[in-house]
């Protein structure tokens, strides 16, 4: 019990000594007199760029797709069993060339039966016509015989049309794809036998936003790159047609253009389309990293003496490195380009200008 009391007194003495030392040190270092007060915040070191007007091409970038000139899913018009596959996968075919032949044995038999009936009806009509010349038969009976002949002839034409549907022909020149069925398979009109595409001429399709729709016409030229290409080659395409109205859901206008040189392209490729809308001689551009977007929209910070000033802007076209400012800035404004995460309105800054290049803007 005595040992515990001694230890407790020792701890109290030690803690008291430490507190006395800390309080004495703080009292000695505390500033006194009227000059004492909070220290001024240190200016934030930032880079900046002086904005100058320069020529600029207003270009919008859109997603697009490469399409074949013509494309179709090869299907049968009637159900039947395949007795002949007349094409090889990946083969180039001509218009009217036989692709698939379905079994038509029953139709051929029906046709022969109907043709025989037509022959009998024709002889009956000729016989009644001769008898009619001597008033040996009524006109009603002759007319019934002629109607029966016409009906059987029409039936023969229907059977011939059904037989023609058993031969599936290429509707245009092109390349057939992989086949999905084999000889002996039973197909229906819902069965996709293969694909046929005309790749002699390729098309570019994209959707243009409503605000630019009225600027598109048959003289509009588009440039694009494809992500599936091995190189960064650019292609050009000439607009030839548009939809007569905007899509009510997306408010975009569907546009198609003929590709000038489709070498190295395949239908189905994704394209990054660039559409030049207008030439602006005095555009104000700021670097992308200088623009901050919050709940109230885009803004930048400009140098205002020794501090930063927040400026709301209206942005226009965006490129990889710059954003065009439509409203909010004036030529000669110094836009801060670094420190955006810490920047606040009226914050002290220490500004270093970026080295200008031709045109007044750094690379």
Backbone torsions as a table, in degrees:
resi	resn	phi	psi	omega
1	UNK	NA	-43.6	178.4
2	UNK	-64.6	-38.5	179.7
3	UNK	-63.3	-41.4	179.6
4	UNK	-63.8	-40.5	-179.7
5	UNK	-65.0	-41.3	179.4
6	UNK	-62.5	-43.5	-179.6
7	UNK	-64.0	-40.3	-179.5
8	UNK	-64.6	-42.0	177.9
9	UNK	-63.9	-36.7	179.3
10	UNK	-64.8	-42.4	179.7
11	UNK	-63.2	-42.1	-179.5
12	UNK	-62.4	-40.7	179.8
13	UNK	-64.5	-43.0	-178.2
14	UNK	-65.2	-45.8	179.7
15	UNK	-62.1	-41.5	178.5
16	UNK	-61.5	-40.2	179.7
17	UNK	-64.9	-40.1	-179.8
18	UNK	-65.4	-45.7	179.7
19	UNK	-61.0	-40.5	178.9
20	UNK	-63.0	-40.9	-179.7
21	UNK	-65.9	-43.4	-179.3
22	UNK	-64.2	-44.7	-179.0
23	UNK	-65.5	-36.9	179.1
24	UNK	-67.5	-40.0	179.5
25	UNK	-66.1	-43.8	179.8
26	UNK	-62.5	-39.2	-179.1
27	UNK	-66.7	-35.7	-179.4
28	UNK	-70.2	-35.5	-173.3
29	UNK	-88.1	-15.7	-176.7
30	UNK	-67.2	132.0	179.4
31	UNK	-70.1	147.7	179.4
32	UNK	-127.1	158.9	175.7
33	UNK	98.0	172.9	-176.6
34	UNK	-67.9	-19.3	-178.0
35	UNK	-77.8	-11.4	-176.8
36	UNK	-69.6	144.6	179.7
37	UNK	171.9	173.8	-179.4
38	UNK	-67.5	145.4	178.6
39	UNK	-74.4	146.6	177.7
40	UNK	-70.5	141.8	179.5
41	UNK	-65.2	145.2	-179.9
42	UNK	-75.3	134.7	-179.6
43	UNK	-62.1	144.4	178.6
44	UNK	-84.0	125.5	179.4
45	UNK	-78.3	122.0	-176.8
46	UNK	-137.6	161.8	171.4
47	UNK	-98.8	154.8	-178.3
48	UNK	-145.6	164.8	-178.4
49	UNK	-137.6	131.8	176.9
50	UNK	-83.7	124.8	-175.1
51	UNK	-86.1	128.6	178.4
52	UNK	-131.8	144.7	178.2
53	UNK	-62.5	145.3	177.4
54	UNK	-155.8	156.1	178.6
55	UNK	-62.9	143.8	-177.0
56	UNK	-151.7	135.7	175.4
57	UNK	-96.1	118.6	-179.0
58	UNK	-74.6	104.7	-175.8
59	UNK	-119.6	132.4	173.3
60	UNK	-106.9	146.0	179.8
61	UNK	-111.0	129.4	-174.7
62	UNK	-130.4	150.5	171.5
63	UNK	-79.4	142.0	179.5
64	UNK	-142.9	175.6	-179.1
65	UNK	-136.5	146.4	175.2
66	UNK	-89.9	128.8	-179.1
67	UNK	-119.3	151.0	171.1
68	UNK	-74.0	156.1	178.9
69	UNK	-60.3	-42.6	174.2
70	UNK	-138.9	145.7	179.4
71	UNK	-150.8	139.8	-178.9
72	UNK	-151.3	147.2	169.6
73	UNK	-88.3	122.3	-178.7
74	UNK	-78.5	117.9	179.3
75	UNK	-132.3	161.7	174.0
76	UNK	-87.8	145.2	177.2
77	UNK	-79.1	-25.7	180.0
78	UNK	-130.0	161.4	177.2
79	UNK	-77.1	146.9	179.3
80	UNK	176.8	174.0	179.7
81	UNK	-100.4	133.3	-179.6
82	UNK	-73.5	125.6	176.7
83	UNK	-108.9	-11.4	179.3
84	UNK	-157.9	128.3	169.7
85	UNK	-100.7	109.7	-170.3
86	UNK	-98.0	17.5	179.3
87	UNK	-139.6	158.7	174.2
88	UNK	-106.1	148.5	-179.5
89	UNK	-61.2	133.0	-179.1
90	UNK	79.0	8.1	-177.7
91	UNK	-78.9	144.5	173.8
92	UNK	-89.2	128.6	-174.6
93	UNK	-122.6	162.8	178.5
94	UNK	-104.8	159.0	178.2
95	UNK	-61.7	133.4	-179.7
96	UNK	87.4	-4.3	-179.5
97	UNK	-73.3	140.0	179.6
98	UNK	-68.5	129.1	177.1
99	UNK	-105.7	-47.7	-176.6
100	UNK	-141.1	141.2	175.6
101	UNK	-120.2	127.4	177.7
102	UNK	-97.2	159.5	179.1
103	UNK	-65.1	126.7	179.7
104	UNK	-127.3	22.8	-176.8
105	UNK	-59.5	-46.6	-178.9
106	UNK	-66.0	-36.1	178.9
107	UNK	-68.7	-38.9	178.0
108	UNK	-63.6	-39.3	178.3
109	UNK	-64.9	-42.7	178.3
110	UNK	-63.9	-37.3	179.3
111	UNK	-64.0	-45.0	178.9
112	UNK	-62.2	-40.1	178.1
113	UNK	-62.1	-44.0	-179.0
114	UNK	-68.7	-37.9	178.9
115	UNK	-65.3	-36.4	176.5
116	UNK	-63.9	-41.5	177.7
117	UNK	-65.0	-37.1	176.6
118	UNK	-61.8	-41.4	179.7
119	UNK	-63.6	-42.8	177.8
120	UNK	-64.5	-42.8	179.5
121	UNK	-63.2	-38.8	-179.3
122	UNK	-64.8	-42.1	178.5
123	UNK	-65.5	-38.6	179.2
124	UNK	-63.6	-39.9	179.3
125	UNK	-64.9	-44.2	-180.0
126	UNK	-62.1	-40.9	-179.7
127	UNK	-64.8	-44.2	-179.2
128	UNK	-67.9	-31.9	177.7
129	UNK	-65.0	-39.2	178.6
130	UNK	-66.9	-41.4	179.9
131	UNK	-66.9	-35.2	-178.7
132	UNK	-62.5	-29.4	-178.8
133	UNK	-63.3	-23.8	178.8
134	UNK	-111.3	18.5	178.7
135	UNK	59.7	37.2	179.6
136	UNK	-91.8	-5.9	-179.5
137	UNK	-146.7	150.7	-179.5
138	UNK	-77.6	158.0	178.5
139	UNK	-65.8	-31.3	179.3
140	UNK	-64.8	-40.3	-179.8
141	UNK	-66.9	-39.9	177.4
142	UNK	-64.3	-41.3	179.8
143	UNK	-64.8	-38.1	177.4
144	UNK	-63.6	-39.0	179.3
145	UNK	-65.7	-40.1	178.3
146	UNK	-67.7	-37.9	178.7
147	UNK	-65.6	-39.0	178.2
148	UNK	-66.0	-37.5	177.0
149	UNK	-64.3	-44.2	179.9
150	UNK	-64.1	-37.3	-179.5
151	UNK	-65.4	-43.8	-179.3
152	UNK	-69.6	-32.8	175.1
153	UNK	-65.5	-41.5	177.2
154	UNK	-64.2	-38.3	178.0
155	UNK	-62.8	-38.7	177.3
156	UNK	-64.0	-38.7	178.4
157	UNK	-64.4	-39.1	178.3
158	UNK	-62.2	-43.0	-179.2
159	UNK	-66.1	-40.3	177.2
160	UNK	-60.6	-39.7	178.4
161	UNK	-63.9	-39.1	177.7
162	UNK	-67.4	-37.3	177.3
163	UNK	-65.0	-39.8	179.2
164	UNK	-61.6	-32.7	-179.8
165	UNK	-72.1	-14.6	177.0
166	UNK	-77.9	-11.7	175.7
167	UNK	-104.9	110.2	-178.5
168	UNK	-91.5	116.4	-174.8
169	UNK	-108.2	155.4	176.4
170	UNK	-71.0	125.3	-178.9
171	UNK	-76.3	-17.4	178.9
172	UNK	-159.9	167.9	176.3
173	UNK	-67.2	141.3	178.9
174	UNK	173.3	-165.1	-179.8
175	UNK	-118.7	129.7	177.1
176	UNK	-85.4	149.8	-179.1
177	UNK	-94.8	-152.0	179.3
178	UNK	-76.9	140.7	180.0
179	UNK	-87.7	144.9	-176.7
180	UNK	-101.9	-5.4	-179.6
181	UNK	-134.0	168.4	180.0
182	UNK	-123.4	166.3	176.4
183	UNK	-60.4	133.3	-176.7
184	UNK	99.6	-13.2	179.4
185	UNK	-74.4	147.2	175.5
186	UNK	-94.3	123.4	-176.6
187	UNK	-116.2	158.5	175.9
188	UNK	-126.7	173.4	176.8
189	UNK	-61.1	-16.1	177.8
190	UNK	-86.1	-10.0	-176.8
191	UNK	-82.5	124.1	174.8
192	UNK	-87.4	111.0	-177.4
193	UNK	-76.7	-47.0	177.8
194	UNK	-165.3	-179.1	175.4
195	UNK	-111.8	146.8	175.6
196	UNK	-128.6	124.8	-178.3
197	UNK	-130.5	138.8	173.5
198	UNK	-95.6	104.5	-176.9
199	UNK	-101.6	12.1	178.7
200	UNK	-65.6	-32.2	176.7
201	UNK	-133.7	127.4	179.5
202	UNK	-105.4	155.9	-178.9
203	UNK	-122.4	155.5	173.4
204	UNK	-113.7	129.9	177.9
205	UNK	-123.3	136.6	175.9
206	UNK	-151.5	168.4	179.9
207	UNK	-114.3	120.5	-176.9
208	UNK	-96.0	130.9	179.1
209	UNK	-58.0	155.8	-174.9
210	UNK	-55.8	-39.9	-175.3
211	UNK	-66.1	-20.5	179.5
212	UNK	-106.7	-1.9	-171.1
213	UNK	-60.9	-38.9	-176.8
214	UNK	-72.1	-10.9	-179.7
215	UNK	-88.4	-6.4	-176.9
216	UNK	-90.4	130.5	174.6
217	UNK	-148.8	-176.1	-174.8
218	UNK	-68.9	-11.9	178.1
219	UNK	-96.8	1.8	-177.9
220	UNK	-75.9	132.7	177.4
221	UNK	-112.3	135.4	178.0
222	UNK	-113.8	148.7	170.5
223	UNK	-118.7	151.3	-177.2
224	UNK	-157.5	160.6	171.1
225	UNK	-122.1	155.6	176.6
226	UNK	-115.3	138.6	-177.1
227	UNK	-74.6	-22.2	-178.8
228	UNK	-84.6	-2.4	-178.5
229	UNK	-80.7	149.7	-179.6
230	UNK	-74.8	-23.3	-180.0
231	UNK	-118.3	178.1	-178.2
232	UNK	-97.9	31.3	-176.6
233	UNK	-63.5	140.8	175.9
234	UNK	-100.3	143.3	179.0
235	UNK	-118.2	159.9	176.7
236	UNK	-123.6	152.5	180.0
237	UNK	-144.8	143.2	-178.9
238	UNK	-105.8	124.6	-179.8
239	UNK	-64.2	133.2	177.0
240	UNK	-124.2	-16.5	-178.8
241	UNK	-160.9	152.3	174.4
242	UNK	-136.7	160.7	172.2
243	UNK	-66.0	151.0	-179.8
244	UNK	-74.3	-9.2	-179.5
245	UNK	-149.7	163.6	177.5
246	UNK	-75.4	150.3	172.8
247	UNK	-67.6	123.3	-175.2
248	UNK	-66.6	-22.2	-179.8
249	UNK	-81.6	-49.2	-176.1
250	UNK	-97.8	-10.3	-177.0
251	UNK	55.9	45.5	177.0
252	UNK	-127.0	158.3	179.3
253	UNK	-107.0	123.4	180.0
254	UNK	-79.4	128.8	-174.1
255	UNK	-125.7	141.3	174.9
256	UNK	-126.9	143.5	-177.6
257	UNK	-139.4	146.5	175.0
258	UNK	-80.4	132.0	178.8
259	UNK	-83.3	128.3	-174.1
260	UNK	-65.1	-48.5	-177.7
261	UNK	-134.5	93.9	-173.4
262	UNK	-83.1	14.2	-178.9
263	UNK	-60.4	130.5	179.7
264	UNK	88.6	0.6	-179.9
265	UNK	-107.6	153.0	177.4
266	UNK	-131.2	144.6	175.4
267	UNK	-57.8	139.0	-179.8
268	UNK	99.0	-10.7	178.8
269	UNK	-66.5	147.6	176.4
270	UNK	-86.9	136.7	-177.3
271	UNK	-122.4	140.5	170.0
272	UNK	-97.3	105.7	-172.3
273	UNK	-94.6	134.2	176.2
274	UNK	-114.9	123.8	-176.7
275	UNK	-119.8	112.1	179.6
276	UNK	-78.2	121.1	-175.5
277	UNK	-99.0	-42.9	-175.8
278	UNK	-161.2	157.7	174.1
279	UNK	-100.0	121.4	179.3
280	UNK	-106.9	115.6	-175.0
281	UNK	-76.0	-22.8	-173.2
282	UNK	-133.0	51.5	-178.5
283	UNK	-76.7	147.1	174.0
284	UNK	-105.1	117.9	-177.3
285	UNK	-113.8	137.5	174.2
286	UNK	-123.2	150.3	178.7
287	UNK	-63.8	147.9	-177.0
288	UNK	-57.2	-39.0	-175.9
289	UNK	-70.7	-12.4	-179.7
290	UNK	-84.0	-12.7	-176.1
291	UNK	-95.1	127.0	177.4
292	UNK	-112.3	130.9	-179.9
293	UNK	-112.1	123.9	175.9
294	UNK	-125.0	-164.1	-175.7
295	UNK	-63.8	-23.3	-179.3
296	UNK	-94.8	-0.2	178.6
297	UNK	114.2	-169.4	-177.7
298	UNK	-77.4	150.1	177.6
299	UNK	-151.6	161.9	173.4
300	UNK	-133.3	169.5	174.4
301	UNK	-116.9	131.6	179.1
302	UNK	-116.5	156.7	179.5
303	UNK	-74.3	126.4	178.5
304	UNK	-128.7	86.7	-173.8
305	UNK	71.7	-117.1	178.7
306	UNK	-105.9	13.3	-178.7
307	UNK	-132.6	172.6	179.6
308	UNK	-98.8	142.7	177.2
309	UNK	-123.0	129.5	-179.8
310	UNK	-77.1	132.4	-179.3
311	UNK	-131.2	124.1	174.9
312	UNK	-79.0	138.6	-177.1
313	UNK	-128.9	161.8	168.5
314	UNK	-109.1	115.9	-175.4
315	UNK	-90.6	153.7	177.1
316	UNK	-117.5	-129.8	-176.7
317	UNK	-67.8	141.7	178.3
318	UNK	-111.2	132.3	171.8
319	UNK	-108.2	-172.8	-179.5
320	UNK	-63.6	-33.2	-174.2
321	UNK	-120.0	-16.1	-174.6
322	UNK	-133.3	160.7	173.7
323	UNK	-127.7	131.8	177.6
324	UNK	-79.0	131.2	178.1
325	UNK	-99.6	118.3	-178.8
326	UNK	-85.6	-40.2	179.7
327	UNK	-141.0	149.0	174.2
328	UNK	118.3	-28.4	-178.3
329	UNK	-117.8	158.6	176.8
330	UNK	-123.7	151.3	175.3
331	UNK	-55.4	136.8	-178.6
332	UNK	95.3	-11.7	176.6
333	UNK	-63.5	142.2	178.2
334	UNK	-99.7	108.6	-175.9
335	UNK	-95.5	128.4	177.9
336	UNK	-74.7	136.5	-174.0
337	UNK	-116.6	-6.6	177.8
338	UNK	-132.6	166.7	178.0
339	UNK	76.4	21.3	-174.7
340	UNK	-64.5	-31.3	-177.5
341	UNK	-67.7	-29.3	-178.7
342	UNK	-102.4	-6.8	-171.3
343	UNK	-73.0	139.1	174.1
344	UNK	-136.4	160.0	178.8
345	UNK	-64.0	135.2	179.1
346	UNK	71.9	12.8	178.2
347	UNK	-73.5	135.1	176.1
348	UNK	-63.4	137.2	-178.9
349	UNK	-136.3	150.3	172.3
350	UNK	-112.3	109.6	-167.7
351	UNK	-98.4	134.2	171.0
352	UNK	-120.6	122.7	-177.9
353	UNK	-76.7	139.4	173.6
354	UNK	-73.2	150.3	-178.2
355	UNK	-69.4	124.8	179.4
356	UNK	-74.2	156.5	175.2
357	UNK	-124.2	-174.7	178.1
358	UNK	-57.5	133.5	-177.9
359	UNK	95.1	-6.3	175.2
360	UNK	89.7	-1.7	-179.0
361	UNK	-124.3	142.4	176.0
362	UNK	-65.1	161.6	178.9
363	UNK	-66.3	NA	NA
